[in-house]
Amino acid sequence: MRPEKQFLVDEVNTHLEKSDYMFLANYERANVMDIADLRAQLVKESAEFHVVKNNILKVAAKGRGFPELDEHLTGQNAIVIGGENPSGVAKVLTKFFDKQEKFGVKAGVLSNQRLEVGEIKALAKLPPLEVLRAQLLGLLSKPAQQMVFVLNAVPQNVLNLLQAKIDAEGGN
């Protein structure tokens, strides 16, 4: 491989190392304002939008063990990477691309699993990561709370029985 191409592959690999997901977007008929607007929205999720050459991305993705994306590597493509919340980034992308009819998301990779457009839209519908963590914590703590209530019920019933006996004897 020529040194110029190797440099570009290394640059794309540097971008791909920033997160465990990547979304592939078609920006063929987008103008500079559209791209700037999208980048501004992605910054809020700590994500980045990078224009890449298809052949360079193909080599870099293959080197990282990504699933094959060859059928989507046509036209002008960009990758969206970065941030810790792939659901939030997918939400930004689907919302933005629903407004735009010029371009859209083609495919994605999440933890080396290929995502199609429908799966990316489903990912976008998930609640934010903090909400998911809170829901999981709630699910994990609920059985423990119920166990405490059950264990507490036995002594409480004994105390209630003793109090009733005291009240009954004191009333005589």
Buried (B, 14 or more C-beta within 10 A) or exposed (E): EEEEEEEBBEBBBEBBEBBEBBBBBBBEEBEEEBBEBBBEBBBEBBBBBBEBBBEBBBBBBBEBEBEEBEEBBEEBBBBBBBBEBBBBBBBBBBEBBEEBEEBBBBBBBBEEEBBEBEBBBBBBEBEEEEEEEEEEEEEEEEEEEEEEEEEEEEEEEEEEEEEEEEEEEEEE
